Amino acid sequence: MIPKNYANPTTAQQACQDDLIKSQRQGSSVTLDLPGNPKLVAEGILTLNDTFPPEMKGNWSIDKVTVRGDNKVEYRCMAVATEVV
């Protein structure tokens, strides 16, 4: 994540360039808050269909899944995934 304020334009431009290189190396990523599903596991494949924006459609490799919920809160999963290219 790039901070919003920089000491000068040169520092801001370098931070943006560094972030772009990192993004290109790692690929696109997405974080989704989803209904609970025990089939969501790290290293699994998540396929996003036509209900998602066109740039998100396709296969994503799940990097991390966080589960939450109890008898008062609905069972939910937060999945972080990287685009499969």
PDB file with one MODEL, atoms N, CA, C and O in Angstrom:
MODEL        1
ATOM      1  N   MET A   1       0.843  -1.169   0.000  1.00  0.00           N
ATOM      2  CA  MET A   1       0.000   0.000   0.000  1.00  0.00           C
ATOM      3  C   MET A   1       0.890   1.234   0.000  1.00  0.00           C
ATOM      4  O   MET A   1       1.888   1.297   0.718  1.00  0.00           O
ATOM      5  N   ILE A   2       0.519   2.200  -0.805  1.00  0.00           N
ATOM      6  CA  ILE A   2       1.302   3.421  -0.918  1.00  0.00           C
ATOM      7  C   ILE A   2       0.661   4.502  -0.046  1.00  0.00           C
ATOM      8  O   ILE A   2      -0.541   4.749  -0.150  1.00  0.00           O
ATOM      9  N   PRO A   3       1.461   5.151   0.818  1.00  0.00           N
ATOM     10  CA  PRO A   3       0.913   6.242   1.621  1.00  0.00           C
ATOM     11  C   PRO A   3       0.439   7.384   0.722  1.00  0.00           C
ATOM     12  O   PRO A   3       0.848   7.472  -0.436  1.00  0.00           O
ATOM     13  N   LYS A   4      -0.406   8.244   1.240  1.00  0.00           N
ATOM     14  CA  LYS A   4      -0.964   9.332   0.437  1.00  0.00           C
ATOM     15  C   LYS A   4      -0.071  10.558   0.386  1.00  0.00           C
ATOM     16  O   LYS A   4      -0.185  11.349  -0.549  1.00  0.00           O
ATOM     17  N   ASN A   5       0.806  10.742   1.349  1.00  0.00           N
ATOM     18  CA  ASN A   5       1.649  11.939   1.404  1.00  0.00           C
ATOM     19  C   ASN A   5       3.125  11.582   1.281  1.00  0.00           C
ATOM     20  O   ASN A   5       3.596  10.611   1.873  1.00  0.00           O
ATOM     21  N   TYR A   6       3.839  12.379   0.508  1.00  0.00           N
ATOM     22  CA  TYR A   6       5.277  12.178   0.315  1.00  0.00           C
ATOM     23  C   TYR A   6       6.003  13.488   0.520  1.00  0.00           C
ATOM     24  O   TYR A   6       5.414  14.563   0.402  1.00  0.00           O
ATOM     25  N   ALA A   7       7.283  13.395   0.826  1.00  0.00           N
ATOM     26  CA  ALA A   7       8.093  14.588   1.081  1.00  0.00           C
ATOM     27  C   ALA A   7       8.260  15.436  -0.183  1.00  0.00           C
ATOM     28  O   ALA A   7       8.326  16.663  -0.113  1.00  0.00           O
ATOM     29  N   ASN A   8       8.329  14.759  -1.352  1.00  0.00           N
ATOM     30  CA  ASN A   8       8.519  15.488  -2.606  1.00  0.00           C
ATOM     31  C   ASN A   8       8.037  14.629  -3.778  1.00  0.00           C
ATOM     32  O   ASN A   8       7.808  13.430  -3.614  1.00  0.00           O
ATOM     33  N   PRO A   9       7.882  15.236  -4.955  1.00  0.00           N
ATOM     34  CA  PRO A   9       7.399  14.491  -6.124  1.00  0.00           C
ATOM     35  C   PRO A   9       8.296  13.315  -6.530  1.00  0.00           C
ATOM     36  O   PRO A   9       7.796  12.287  -6.987  1.00  0.00           O
ATOM     37  N   THR A  10       9.592  13.457  -6.367  1.00  0.00           N
ATOM     38  CA  THR A  10      10.519  12.385  -6.732  1.00  0.00           C
ATOM     39  C   THR A  10      10.278  11.155  -5.870  1.00  0.00           C
ATOM     40  O   THR A  10      10.257  10.035  -6.380  1.00  0.00           O
ATOM     41  N   THR A  11      10.099  11.351  -4.586  1.00  0.00           N
ATOM     42  CA  THR A  11       9.826  10.244  -3.668  1.00  0.00           C
ATOM     43  C   THR A  11       8.484   9.588  -4.007  1.00  0.00           C
ATOM     44  O   THR A  11       8.373   8.362  -3.987  1.00  0.00           O
ATOM     45  N   ALA A  12       7.478  10.388  -4.314  1.00  0.00           N
ATOM     46  CA  ALA A  12       6.159   9.857  -4.673  1.00  0.00           C
ATOM     47  C   ALA A  12       6.233   9.024  -5.960  1.00  0.00           C
ATOM     48  O   ALA A  12       5.655   7.940  -6.040  1.00  0.00           O
ATOM     49  N   GLN A  13       6.939   9.537  -6.947  1.00  0.00           N
ATOM     50  CA  GLN A  13       7.063   8.824  -8.223  1.00  0.00           C
ATOM     51  C   GLN A  13       7.816   7.509  -8.028  1.00  0.00           C
ATOM     52  O   GLN A  13       7.436   6.495  -8.613  1.00  0.00           O
ATOM     53  N   GLN A  14       8.866   7.506  -7.226  1.00  0.00           N
ATOM     54  CA  GLN A  14       9.625   6.283  -6.972  1.00  0.00           C
ATOM     55  C   GLN A  14       8.757   5.249  -6.259  1.00  0.00           C
ATOM     56  O   GLN A  14       8.821   4.062  -6.582  1.00  0.00           O
ATOM     57  N   ALA A  15       7.954   5.682  -5.301  1.00  0.00           N
ATOM     58  CA  ALA A  15       7.068   4.763  -4.580  1.00  0.00           C
ATOM     59  C   ALA A  15       6.050   4.134  -5.535  1.00  0.00           C
ATOM     60  O   ALA A  15       5.773   2.937  -5.453  1.00  0.00           O
ATOM     61  N   CYS A  16       5.507   4.934  -6.424  1.00  0.00           N
ATOM     62  CA  CYS A  16       4.551   4.412  -7.410  1.00  0.00           C
ATOM     63  C   CYS A  16       5.212   3.415  -8.351  1.00  0.00           C
ATOM     64  O   CYS A  16       4.632   2.375  -8.665  1.00  0.00           O
ATOM     65  N   GLN A  17       6.411   3.724  -8.798  1.00  0.00           N
ATOM     66  CA  GLN A  17       7.135   2.828  -9.694  1.00  0.00           C
ATOM     67  C   GLN A  17       7.467   1.518  -8.986  1.00  0.00           C
ATOM     68  O   GLN A  17       7.329   0.446  -9.575  1.00  0.00           O
ATOM     69  N   ASP A  18       7.899   1.592  -7.743  1.00  0.00           N
ATOM     70  CA  ASP A  18       8.204   0.389  -6.969  1.00  0.00           C
ATOM     71  C   ASP A  18       6.961  -0.474  -6.786  1.00  0.00           C
ATOM     72  O   ASP A  18       7.029  -1.697  -6.901  1.00  0.00           O
ATOM     73  N   ASP A  19       5.825   0.165  -6.501  1.00  0.00           N
ATOM     74  CA  ASP A  19       4.578  -0.575  -6.313  1.00  0.00           C
ATOM     75  C   ASP A  19       4.129  -1.232  -7.616  1.00  0.00           C
ATOM     76  O   ASP A  19       3.627  -2.356  -7.601  1.00  0.00           O
ATOM     77  N   LEU A  20       4.305  -0.542  -8.740  1.00  0.00           N
ATOM     78  CA  LEU A  20       3.953  -1.107 -10.044  1.00  0.00           C
ATOM     79  C   LEU A  20       4.802  -2.337 -10.347  1.00  0.00           C
ATOM     80  O   LEU A  20       4.273  -3.351 -10.804  1.00  0.00           O
ATOM     81  N   ILE A  21       6.090  -2.266 -10.105  1.00  0.00           N
ATOM     82  CA  ILE A  21       6.980  -3.412 -10.349  1.00  0.00           C
ATOM     83  C   ILE A  21       6.584  -4.584  -9.462  1.00  0.00           C
ATOM     84  O   ILE A  21       6.552  -5.727  -9.920  1.00  0.00           O
ATOM     85  N   LYS A  22       6.285  -4.309  -8.202  1.00  0.00           N
ATOM     86  CA  LYS A  22       5.856  -5.366  -7.284  1.00  0.00           C
ATOM     87  C   LYS A  22       4.559  -5.998  -7.759  1.00  0.00           C
ATOM     88  O   LYS A  22       4.420  -7.221  -7.736  1.00  0.00           O
ATOM     89  N   SER A  23       3.611  -5.181  -8.187  1.00  0.00           N
ATOM     90  CA  SER A  23       2.321  -5.675  -8.667  1.00  0.00           C
ATOM     91  C   SER A  23       2.491  -6.539  -9.917  1.00  0.00           C
ATOM     92  O   SER A  23       1.849  -7.582 -10.039  1.00  0.00           O
ATOM     93  N   GLN A  24       3.338  -6.119 -10.833  1.00  0.00           N
ATOM     94  CA  GLN A  24       3.574  -6.894 -12.056  1.00  0.00           C
ATOM     95  C   GLN A  24       4.242  -8.221 -11.742  1.00  0.00           C
ATOM     96  O   GLN A  24       3.960  -9.228 -12.392  1.00  0.00           O
ATOM     97  N   ARG A  25       5.118  -8.234 -10.759  1.00  0.00           N
ATOM     98  CA  ARG A  25       5.815  -9.458 -10.377  1.00  0.00           C
ATOM     99  C   ARG A  25       4.858 -10.426  -9.690  1.00  0.00           C
ATOM    100  O   ARG A  25       4.905 -11.629  -9.947  1.00  0.00           O
ATOM    101  N   GLN A  26       3.999  -9.918  -8.827  1.00  0.00           N
ATOM    102  CA  GLN A  26       3.107 -10.770  -8.051  1.00  0.00           C
ATOM    103  C   GLN A  26       1.790 -11.062  -8.751  1.00  0.00           C
ATOM    104  O   GLN A  26       1.117 -12.029  -8.394  1.00  0.00           O
ATOM    105  N   GLY A  27       1.404 -10.275  -9.721  1.00  0.00           N
ATOM    106  CA  GLY A  27       0.111 -10.443 -10.359  1.00  0.00           C
ATOM    107  C   GLY A  27      -0.971  -9.732  -9.562  1.00  0.00           C
ATOM    108  O   GLY A  27      -0.729  -9.233  -8.463  1.00  0.00           O
ATOM    109  N   SER A  28      -2.145  -9.695 -10.124  1.00  0.00           N
ATOM    110  CA  SER A  28      -3.268  -9.047  -9.457  1.00  0.00           C
ATOM    111  C   SER A  28      -3.738  -9.881  -8.284  1.00  0.00           C
ATOM    112  O   SER A  28      -3.616 -11.106  -8.289  1.00  0.00           O
ATOM    113  N   SER A  29      -4.276  -9.211  -7.278  1.00  0.00           N
ATOM    114  CA  SER A  29      -4.818  -9.939  -6.144  1.00  0.00           C
ATOM    115  C   SER A  29      -6.177  -9.366  -5.789  1.00  0.00           C
ATOM    116  O   SER A  29      -6.511  -8.239  -6.155  1.00  0.00           O
ATOM    117  N   VAL A  30      -6.950 -10.159  -5.071  1.00  0.00           N
ATOM    118  CA  VAL A  30      -8.289  -9.758  -4.667  1.00  0.00           C
ATOM    119  C   VAL A  30      -8.552 -10.282  -3.264  1.00  0.00           C
ATOM    120  O   VAL A  30      -8.080 -11.356  -2.893  1.00  0.00           O
ATOM    121  N   THR A  31      -9.306  -9.519  -2.492  1.00  0.00           N
ATOM    122  CA  THR A  31      -9.757  -9.954  -1.171  1.00  0.00           C
ATOM    123  C   THR A  31     -11.280  -9.977  -1.208  1.00  0.00           C
ATOM    124  O   THR A  31     -11.916  -8.969  -1.516  1.00  0.00           O
ATOM    125  N   LEU A  32     -11.858 -11.128  -0.892  1.00  0.00           N
ATOM    126  CA  LEU A  32     -13.311 -11.289  -0.948  1.00  0.00           C
ATOM    127  C   LEU A  32     -13.862 -11.715   0.401  1.00  0.00           C
ATOM    128  O   LEU A  32     -13.281 -12.562   1.079  1.00  0.00           O
ATOM    129  N   ASP A  33     -14.982 -11.128   0.786  1.00  0.00           N
ATOM    130  CA  ASP A  33     -15.716 -11.535   1.984  1.00  0.00           C
ATOM    131  C   ASP A  33     -16.877 -12.393   1.493  1.00  0.00           C
ATOM    132  O   ASP A  33     -17.775 -11.896   0.813  1.00  0.00           O
ATOM    133  N   LEU A  34     -16.862 -13.678   1.835  1.00  0.00           N
ATOM    134  CA  LEU A  34     -17.800 -14.647   1.271  1.00  0.00           C
ATOM    135  C   LEU A  34     -18.568 -15.394   2.355  1.00  0.00           C
ATOM    136  O   LEU A  34     -18.127 -15.458   3.503  1.00  0.00           O
ATOM    137  N   PRO A  35     -19.716 -15.958   1.989  1.00  0.00           N
ATOM    138  CA  PRO A  35     -20.401 -16.843   2.926  1.00  0.00           C
ATOM    139  C   PRO A  35     -19.474 -18.000   3.300  1.00  0.00           C
ATOM    140  O   PRO A  35     -18.634 -18.412   2.501  1.00  0.00           O
ATOM    141  N   GLY A  36     -19.630 -18.513   4.500  1.00  0.00           N
ATOM    142  CA  GLY A  36     -18.786 -19.614   4.953  1.00  0.00           C
ATOM    143  C   GLY A  36     -18.854 -20.812   4.022  1.00  0.00           C
ATOM    144  O   GLY A  36     -19.930 -21.203   3.571  1.00  0.00           O
ATOM    145  N   ASN A  37     -17.686 -21.395   3.739  1.00  0.00           N
ATOM    146  CA  ASN A  37     -17.614 -22.555   2.857  1.00  0.00           C
ATOM    147  C   ASN A  37     -16.354 -23.340   3.228  1.00  0.00           C
ATOM    148  O   ASN A  37     -15.244 -22.839   3.049  1.00  0.00           O
ATOM    149  N   PRO A  38     -16.512 -24.566   3.744  1.00  0.00           N
ATOM    150  CA  PRO A  38     -15.338 -25.350   4.139  1.00  0.00           C
ATOM    151  C   PRO A  38     -14.455 -25.758   2.961  1.00  0.00           C
ATOM    152  O   PRO A  38     -13.340 -26.237   3.168  1.00  0.00           O
ATOM    153  N   LYS A  39     -14.933 -25.577   1.733  1.00  0.00           N
ATOM    154  CA  LYS A  39     -14.123 -25.916   0.553  1.00  0.00           C
ATOM    155  C   LYS A  39     -13.136 -24.808   0.193  1.00  0.00           C
ATOM    156  O   LYS A  39     -12.268 -25.017  -0.655  1.00  0.00           O
ATOM    157  N   LEU A  40     -13.249 -23.636   0.814  1.00  0.00           N
ATOM    158  CA  LEU A  40     -12.294 -22.553   0.569  1.00  0.00           C
ATOM    159  C   LEU A  40     -11.039 -22.823   1.389  1.00  0.00           C
ATOM    160  O   LEU A  40     -11.054 -22.709   2.615  1.00  0.00           O
ATOM    161  N   VAL A  41      -9.960 -23.179   0.713  1.00  0.00           N
ATOM    162  CA  VAL A  41      -8.702 -23.512   1.384  1.00  0.00           C
ATOM    163  C   VAL A  41      -7.540 -22.871   0.633  1.00  0.00           C
ATOM    164  O   VAL A  41      -7.610 -22.658  -0.578  1.00  0.00           O
ATOM    165  N   ALA A  42      -6.473 -22.567   1.366  1.00  0.00           N
ATOM    166  CA  ALA A  42      -5.267 -22.030   0.744  1.00  0.00           C
ATOM    167  C   ALA A  42      -4.761 -22.996  -0.307  1.00  0.00           C
ATOM    168  O   ALA A  42      -4.805 -24.212  -0.124  1.00  0.00           O
ATOM    169  N   GLU A  43      -4.285 -22.447  -1.403  1.00  0.00           N
ATOM    170  CA  GLU A  43      -3.780 -23.178  -2.569  1.00  0.00           C
ATOM    171  C   GLU A  43      -4.906 -23.760  -3.434  1.00  0.00           C
ATOM    172  O   GLU A  43      -4.635 -24.391  -4.455  1.00  0.00           O
ATOM    173  N   GLY A  44      -6.148 -23.556  -3.037  1.00  0.00           N
ATOM    174  CA  GLY A  44      -7.279 -23.973  -3.857  1.00  0.00           C
ATOM    175  C   GLY A  44      -7.510 -22.954  -4.967  1.00  0.00           C
ATOM    176  O   GLY A  44      -6.917 -21.875  -4.966  1.00  0.00           O
ATOM    177  N   ILE A  45      -8.368 -23.303  -5.903  1.00  0.00           N
ATOM    178  CA  ILE A  45      -8.709 -22.408  -7.009  1.00  0.00           C
ATOM    179  C   ILE A  45     -10.103 -21.849  -6.786  1.00  0.00           C
ATOM    180  O   ILE A  45     -11.042 -22.587  -6.488  1.00  0.00           O
ATOM    181  N   LEU A  46     -10.226 -20.539  -6.932  1.00  0.00           N
ATOM    182  CA  LEU A  46     -11.495 -19.844  -6.813  1.00  0.00           C
ATOM    183  C   LEU A  46     -11.838 -19.319  -8.203  1.00  0.00           C
ATOM    184  O   LEU A  46     -11.065 -18.557  -8.785  1.00  0.00           O
ATOM    185  N   THR A  47     -12.983 -19.717  -8.736  1.00  0.00           N
ATOM    186  CA  THR A  47     -13.395 -19.273 -10.065  1.00  0.00           C
ATOM    187  C   THR A  47     -14.476 -18.212  -9.920  1.00  0.00           C
ATOM    188  O   THR A  47     -15.542 -18.474  -9.363  1.00  0.00           O
ATOM    189  N   LEU A  48     -14.199 -17.012 -10.424  1.00  0.00           N
ATOM    190  CA  LEU A  48     -15.166 -15.915 -10.381  1.00  0.00           C
ATOM    191  C   LEU A  48     -15.884 -15.859 -11.721  1.00  0.00           C
ATOM    192  O   LEU A  48     -15.251 -15.854 -12.777  1.00  0.00           O
ATOM    193  N   ASN A  49     -17.210 -15.817 -11.671  1.00  0.00           N
ATOM    194  CA  ASN A  49     -18.019 -15.897 -12.892  1.00  0.00           C
ATOM    195  C   ASN A  49     -18.476 -14.523 -13.370  1.00  0.00           C
ATOM    196  O   ASN A  49     -17.923 -13.497 -12.975  1.00  0.00           O
ATOM    197  N   ASP A  50     -19.508 -14.522 -14.237  1.00  0.00           N
ATOM    198  CA  ASP A  50     -20.003 -13.295 -14.857  1.00  0.00           C
ATOM    199  C   ASP A  50     -20.682 -12.331 -13.891  1.00  0.00           C
ATOM    200  O   ASP A  50     -20.983 -11.199 -14.270  1.00  0.00           O
ATOM    201  N   THR A  51     -20.929 -12.751 -12.656  1.00  0.00           N
ATOM    202  CA  THR A  51     -21.531 -11.832 -11.692  1.00  0.00           C
ATOM    203  C   THR A  51     -20.500 -10.835 -11.156  1.00  0.00           C
ATOM    204  O   THR A  51     -20.867  -9.865 -10.492  1.00  0.00           O
ATOM    205  N   PHE A  52     -19.224 -11.064 -11.438  1.00  0.00           N
ATOM    206  CA  PHE A  52     -18.153 -10.170 -11.036  1.00  0.00           C
ATOM    207  C   PHE A  52     -17.779  -9.261 -12.204  1.00  0.00           C
ATOM    208  O   PHE A  52     -18.081  -9.594 -13.350  1.00  0.00           O
ATOM    209  N   PRO A  53     -17.135  -8.127 -11.952  1.00  0.00           N
ATOM    210  CA  PRO A  53     -16.684  -7.264 -13.053  1.00  0.00           C
ATOM    211  C   PRO A  53     -15.772  -8.040 -14.005  1.00  0.00           C
ATOM    212  O   PRO A  53     -15.079  -8.966 -13.584  1.00  0.00           O
ATOM    213  N   PRO A  54     -15.772  -7.666 -15.287  1.00  0.00           N
ATOM    214  CA  PRO A  54     -14.993  -8.409 -16.294  1.00  0.00           C
ATOM    215  C   PRO A  54     -13.520  -8.611 -15.931  1.00  0.00           C
ATOM    216  O   PRO A  54     -12.954  -9.665 -16.218  1.00  0.00           O
ATOM    217  N   GLU A  55     -12.896  -7.614 -15.304  1.00  0.00           N
ATOM    218  CA  GLU A  55     -11.473  -7.730 -14.970  1.00  0.00           C
ATOM    219  C   GLU A  55     -11.217  -8.716 -13.827  1.00  0.00           C
ATOM    220  O   GLU A  55     -10.070  -9.083 -13.572  1.00  0.00           O
ATOM    221  N   MET A  56     -12.272  -9.143 -13.142  1.00  0.00           N
ATOM    222  CA  MET A  56     -12.117 -10.092 -12.040  1.00  0.00           C
ATOM    223  C   MET A  56     -12.478 -11.526 -12.436  1.00  0.00           C
ATOM    224  O   MET A  56     -12.114 -12.472 -11.739  1.00  0.00           O
ATOM    225  N   LYS A  57     -13.190 -11.688 -13.549  1.00  0.00           N
ATOM    226  CA  LYS A  57     -13.626 -13.021 -13.957  1.00  0.00           C
ATOM    227  C   LYS A  57     -12.432 -13.930 -14.217  1.00  0.00           C
ATOM    228  O   LYS A  57     -11.386 -13.484 -14.689  1.00  0.00           O
ATOM    229  N   GLY A  58     -12.604 -15.203 -13.904  1.00  0.00           N
ATOM    230  CA  GLY A  58     -11.561 -16.184 -14.177  1.00  0.00           C
ATOM    231  C   GLY A  58     -11.108 -16.906 -12.928  1.00  0.00           C
ATOM    232  O   GLY A  58     -11.777 -16.873 -11.895  1.00  0.00           O
ATOM    233  N   ASN A  59      -9.971 -17.555 -13.034  1.00  0.00           N
ATOM    234  CA  ASN A  59      -9.440 -18.370 -11.941  1.00  0.00           C
ATOM    235  C   ASN A  59      -8.433 -17.595 -11.106  1.00  0.00           C
ATOM    236  O   ASN A  59      -7.596 -16.854 -11.621  1.00  0.00           O
ATOM    237  N   TRP A  60      -8.546 -17.797  -9.782  1.00  0.00           N
ATOM    238  CA  TRP A  60      -7.672 -17.161  -8.809  1.00  0.00           C
ATOM    239  C   TRP A  60      -7.154 -18.231  -7.867  1.00  0.00           C
ATOM    240  O   TRP A  60      -7.906 -19.116  -7.459  1.00  0.00           O
ATOM    241  N   SER A  61      -5.886 -18.162  -7.518  1.00  0.00           N
ATOM    242  CA  SER A  61      -5.287 -19.095  -6.570  1.00  0.00           C
ATOM    243  C   SER A  61      -5.429 -18.508  -5.168  1.00  0.00           C
ATOM    244  O   SER A  61      -4.981 -17.391  -4.910  1.00  0.00           O
ATOM    245  N   ILE A  62      -6.053 -19.261  -4.268  1.00  0.00           N
ATOM    246  CA  ILE A  62      -6.297 -18.765  -2.919  1.00  0.00           C
ATOM    247  C   ILE A  62      -4.996 -18.786  -2.116  1.00  0.00           C
ATOM    248  O   ILE A  62      -4.355 -19.828  -1.980  1.00  0.00           O
ATOM    249  N   ASP A  63      -4.619 -17.627  -1.591  1.00  0.00           N
ATOM    250  CA  ASP A  63      -3.403 -17.498  -0.791  1.00  0.00           C
ATOM    251  C   ASP A  63      -3.684 -17.676   0.700  1.00  0.00           C
ATOM    252  O   ASP A  63      -2.881 -18.260   1.427  1.00  0.00           O
ATOM    253  N   LYS A  64      -4.839 -17.164   1.148  1.00  0.00           N
ATOM    254  CA  LYS A  64      -5.142 -17.175   2.577  1.00  0.00           C
ATOM    255  C   LYS A  64      -6.654 -17.157   2.767  1.00  0.00           C
ATOM    256  O   LYS A  64      -7.369 -16.472   2.035  1.00  0.00           O
ATOM    257  N   VAL A  65      -7.138 -17.910   3.750  1.00  0.00           N
ATOM    258  CA  VAL A  65      -8.550 -17.896   4.116  1.00  0.00           C
ATOM    259  C   VAL A  65      -8.654 -17.650   5.611  1.00  0.00           C
ATOM    260  O   VAL A  65      -7.999 -18.324   6.407  1.00  0.00           O
ATOM    261  N   THR A  66      -9.473 -16.688   5.987  1.00  0.00           N
ATOM    262  CA  THR A  66      -9.744 -16.402   7.390  1.00  0.00           C
ATOM    263  C   THR A  66     -11.231 -16.663   7.628  1.00  0.00           C
ATOM    264  O   THR A  66     -12.088 -16.153   6.906  1.00  0.00           O
ATOM    265  N   VAL A  67     -11.521 -17.466   8.652  1.00  0.00           N
ATOM    266  CA  VAL A  67     -12.900 -17.843   8.956  1.00  0.00           C
ATOM    267  C   VAL A  67     -13.339 -17.139  10.233  1.00  0.00           C
ATOM    268  O   VAL A  67     -12.565 -17.007  11.181  1.00  0.00           O
ATOM    269  N   ARG A  68     -14.598 -16.687  10.247  1.00  0.00           N
ATOM    270  CA  ARG A  68     -15.133 -16.079  11.455  1.00  0.00           C
ATOM    271  C   ARG A  68     -16.605 -16.454  11.607  1.00  0.00           C
ATOM    272  O   ARG A  68     -17.267 -16.851  10.649  1.00  0.00           O
ATOM    273  N   GLY A  69     -17.084 -16.322  12.800  1.00  0.00           N
ATOM    274  CA  GLY A  69     -18.482 -16.607  13.081  1.00  0.00           C
ATOM    275  C   GLY A  69     -18.628 -17.413  14.355  1.00  0.00           C
ATOM    276  O   GLY A  69     -17.703 -18.103  14.783  1.00  0.00           O
ATOM    277  N   ASP A  70     -19.799 -17.316  14.951  1.00  0.00           N
ATOM    278  CA  ASP A  70     -20.121 -18.096  16.137  1.00  0.00           C
ATOM    279  C   ASP A  70     -21.637 -18.208  16.208  1.00  0.00           C
ATOM    280  O   ASP A  70     -22.317 -17.979  15.208  1.00  0.00           O
ATOM    281  N   ASN A  71     -22.175 -18.553  17.364  1.00  0.00           N
ATOM    282  CA  ASN A  71     -23.617 -18.735  17.451  1.00  0.00           C
ATOM    283  C   ASN A  71     -24.392 -17.419  17.354  1.00  0.00           C
ATOM    284  O   ASN A  71     -25.618 -17.439  17.248  1.00  0.00           O
ATOM    285  N   LYS A  72     -23.700 -16.274  17.389  1.00  0.00           N
ATOM    286  CA  LYS A  72     -24.358 -14.978  17.263  1.00  0.00           C
ATOM    287  C   LYS A  72     -24.065 -14.295  15.937  1.00  0.00           C
ATOM    288  O   LYS A  72     -24.820 -13.425  15.503  1.00  0.00           O
ATOM    289  N   VAL A  73     -22.968 -14.684  15.290  1.00  0.00           N
ATOM    290  CA  VAL A  73     -22.534 -14.051  14.045  1.00  0.00           C
ATOM    291  C   VAL A  73     -22.473 -15.104  12.939  1.00  0.00           C
ATOM    292  O   VAL A  73     -22.005 -16.221  13.161  1.00  0.00           O
ATOM    293  N   GLU A  74     -22.944 -14.743  11.760  1.00  0.00           N
ATOM    294  CA  GLU A  74     -22.960 -15.651  10.608  1.00  0.00           C
ATOM    295  C   GLU A  74     -21.550 -16.160  10.264  1.00  0.00           C
ATOM    296  O   GLU A  74     -20.569 -15.425  10.377  1.00  0.00           O
ATOM    297  N   TYR A  75     -21.471 -17.422   9.845  1.00  0.00           N
ATOM    298  CA  TYR A  75     -20.226 -18.067   9.399  1.00  0.00           C
ATOM    299  C   TYR A  75     -19.802 -17.419   8.086  1.00  0.00           C
ATOM    300  O   TYR A  75     -20.528 -17.500   7.095  1.00  0.00           O
ATOM    301  N   ARG A  76     -18.634 -16.775   8.068  1.00  0.00           N
ATOM    302  CA  ARG A  76     -18.113 -16.074   6.889  1.00  0.00           C
ATOM    303  C   ARG A  76     -16.655 -16.451   6.661  1.00  0.00           C
ATOM    304  O   ARG A  76     -15.957 -16.877   7.581  1.00  0.00           O
ATOM    305  N   CYS A  77     -16.212 -16.288   5.427  1.00  0.00           N
ATOM    306  CA  CYS A  77     -14.815 -16.511   5.060  1.00  0.00           C
ATOM    307  C   CYS A  77     -14.289 -15.271   4.339  1.00  0.00           C
ATOM    308  O   CYS A  77     -14.988 -14.679   3.516  1.00  0.00           O
ATOM    309  N   MET A  78     -13.059 -14.886   4.655  1.00  0.00           N
ATOM    310  CA  MET A  78     -12.385 -13.856   3.900  1.00  0.00           C
ATOM    311  C   MET A  78     -11.249 -14.545   3.149  1.00  0.00           C
ATOM    312  O   MET A  78     -10.361 -15.142   3.757  1.00  0.00           O
ATOM    313  N   ALA A  79     -11.288 -14.454   1.829  1.00  0.00           N
ATOM    314  CA  ALA A  79     -10.275 -15.115   1.002  1.00  0.00           C
ATOM    315  C   ALA A  79      -9.429 -14.072   0.279  1.00  0.00           C
ATOM    316  O   ALA A  79      -9.953 -13.131  -0.318  1.00  0.00           O
ATOM    317  N   VAL A  80      -8.118 -14.256   0.342  1.00  0.00           N
ATOM    318  CA  VAL A  80      -7.162 -13.447  -0.408  1.00  0.00           C
ATOM    319  C   VAL A  80      -6.626 -14.352  -1.506  1.00  0.00           C
ATOM    320  O   VAL A  80      -6.139 -15.448  -1.232  1.00  0.00           O
ATOM    321  N   ALA A  81      -6.718 -13.890  -2.754  1.00  0.00           N
ATOM    322  CA  ALA A  81      -6.324 -14.742  -3.883  1.00  0.00           C
ATOM    323  C   ALA A  81      -5.532 -13.951  -4.917  1.00  0.00           C
ATOM    324  O   ALA A  81      -5.682 -12.735  -5.041  1.00  0.00           O
ATOM    325  N   THR A  82      -4.687 -14.665  -5.655  1.00  0.00           N
ATOM    326  CA  THR A  82      -3.871 -14.083  -6.723  1.00  0.00           C
ATOM    327  C   THR A  82      -4.326 -14.633  -8.056  1.00  0.00           C
ATOM    328  O   THR A  82      -4.598 -15.827  -8.188  1.00  0.00           O
ATOM    329  N   GLU A  83      -4.406 -13.768  -9.032  1.00  0.00           N
ATOM    330  CA  GLU A  83      -4.873 -14.160 -10.358  1.00  0.00           C
ATOM    331  C   GLU A  83      -3.981 -15.229 -10.971  1.00  0.00           C
ATOM    332  O   GLU A  83      -2.755 -15.132 -10.921  1.00  0.00           O
ATOM    333  N   VAL A  84      -4.607 -16.252 -11.551  1.00  0.00           N
ATOM    334  CA  VAL A  84      -3.867 -17.312 -12.237  1.00  0.00           C
ATOM    335  C   VAL A  84      -3.678 -16.841 -13.676  1.00  0.00           C
ATOM    336  O   VAL A  84      -4.647 -16.603 -14.396  1.00  0.00           O
ATOM    337  N   VAL A  85      -2.418 -16.710 -14.083  1.00  0.00           N
ATOM    338  CA  VAL A  85      -2.133 -16.259 -15.453  1.00  0.00           C
ATOM    339  C   VAL A  85      -1.569 -17.366 -16.290  1.00  0.00           C
ATOM    340  O   VAL A  85      -1.272 -17.160 -17.467  1.00  0.00           O
TER     341      VAL A  85
ENDMDL
END
